């Protein structure tokens, strides 16, 4: 069993849900969050008001799934990011689940 975690802008939630479904993941949860991006190099000429952080409405989607479904989701998300140049790629992570009290 794997834990698949996906982060994206809230605006892309339906795209992520579609990709998860295509990967065979039909049960997942979502949690809204606020993301912050603090630029490494701040150019004061382009940032007149010296705003140090940009804030984004983001979302976490996660699912406990099989290794094969998690791998397929990673592949679909990677391909999606290659074709959609939004500047805010969908990020996905797969973590091993060591123990559970629930078995399918």
C-alpha positions as CSV (number, residue, x, y, z in Angstrom):
1,X,0.0,0.0,0.0
2,X,1.2,3.5,-0.8
3,X,0.1,7.0,0.2
4,X,-0.2,9.3,-2.8
5,X,-0.1,13.0,-2.1
6,X,-0.8,15.5,-4.8
7,X,-0.5,19.3,-4.5
8,X,-1.8,21.8,-7.0
9,X,-3.5,25.1,-7.3
10,X,-7.2,25.0,-6.4
11,X,-8.0,26.0,-9.9
12,X,-6.6,22.6,-11.1
13,X,-8.5,20.4,-8.8
14,X,-10.8,19.0,-11.5
15,X,-7.7,18.2,-13.7
16,X,-6.1,16.3,-10.8
17,X,-9.3,14.4,-10.0
18,X,-9.5,13.4,-13.6
19,X,-5.9,12.2,-13.7
20,X,-6.4,10.2,-10.5
21,X,-9.5,8.5,-11.9
22,X,-7.5,7.7,-15.1
23,X,-4.9,6.1,-12.9
24,X,-7.5,3.8,-11.3
25,X,-7.7,5.8,-8.1
26,X,-11.4,6.4,-7.5
27,X,-11.3,7.1,-3.7
28,X,-9.3,10.1,-2.5
29,X,-9.6,13.0,-0.2
30,X,-8.9,16.7,-0.6
31,X,-8.0,19.5,1.8
32,X,-7.7,23.2,0.9
33,X,-4.6,25.0,2.0
34,X,-2.9,28.3,1.3
35,X,0.5,28.1,-0.4
36,X,3.2,30.7,-0.2
37,X,6.0,31.4,-2.6
38,X,8.9,33.4,-1.4
39,X,11.1,34.3,-4.4
40,X,14.8,33.5,-3.8
41,X,15.9,36.6,-5.5
42,X,13.7,39.6,-5.2
43,X,14.2,42.4,-7.7
44,X,13.1,45.6,-6.1
45,X,12.7,47.3,-9.4
46,X,9.9,44.9,-10.4
47,X,8.4,44.7,-7.0
48,X,7.8,48.3,-6.2
49,X,5.7,47.7,-3.0
50,X,8.2,45.2,-1.6
51,X,5.7,42.4,-1.2
52,X,7.8,39.5,0.0
53,X,5.4,36.6,-0.5
54,X,2.9,35.6,-3.1
55,X,-0.1,33.7,-1.7
56,X,-2.0,31.0,-3.7
57,X,-5.2,29.0,-3.1
58,X,-3.9,25.4,-3.2
59,X,-5.2,22.0,-2.5
60,X,-3.8,18.7,-1.2
61,X,-5.3,15.5,-2.6
62,X,-4.3,12.2,-1.1
63,X,-5.2,8.5,-1.4
64,X,-4.1,5.2,0.0
65,X,-3.7,3.1,-3.1
66,X,-1.7,0.3,-4.7
67,X,1.9,0.8,-5.9
68,X,0.8,0.3,-9.5
69,X,-2.0,2.9,-9.3
70,X,0.4,5.4,-7.6
71,X,3.0,4.9,-10.3
72,X,0.4,5.4,-13.0
73,X,-0.8,8.6,-11.3
74,X,2.8,9.9,-11.3
75,X,3.2,9.1,-15.0
76,X,-0.1,10.8,-15.9
77,X,0.7,13.9,-13.8
78,X,4.2,14.2,-15.3
79,X,2.8,14.0,-18.8
80,X,0.1,16.6,-17.9
81,X,2.8,19.0,-16.6
82,X,4.7,18.6,-19.9
83,X,1.7,19.6,-22.0
84,X,0.4,22.4,-19.6
85,X,2.9,25.2,-19.2
86,X,1.1,27.1,-16.4
87,X,4.1,27.9,-14.3
88,X,2.5,26.0,-11.4
89,X,3.0,22.3,-12.1
90,X,1.1,19.6,-10.2
91,X,3.3,17.9,-7.7
92,X,2.9,14.3,-6.6
93,X,4.7,12.2,-4.0
94,X,4.4,8.6,-3.1
95,X,5.1,7.4,0.4
96,X,5.3,3.8,1.7
97,X,2.8,2.8,4.2
98,X,4.6,0.6,6.7
99,X,1.7,-0.6,8.8
100,X,-2.1,-0.4,8.9
101,X,-5.0,-1.8,10.9
102,X,-6.9,-2.1,7.6
103,X,-6.4,-4.6,4.8
104,X,-8.5,-4.9,1.7
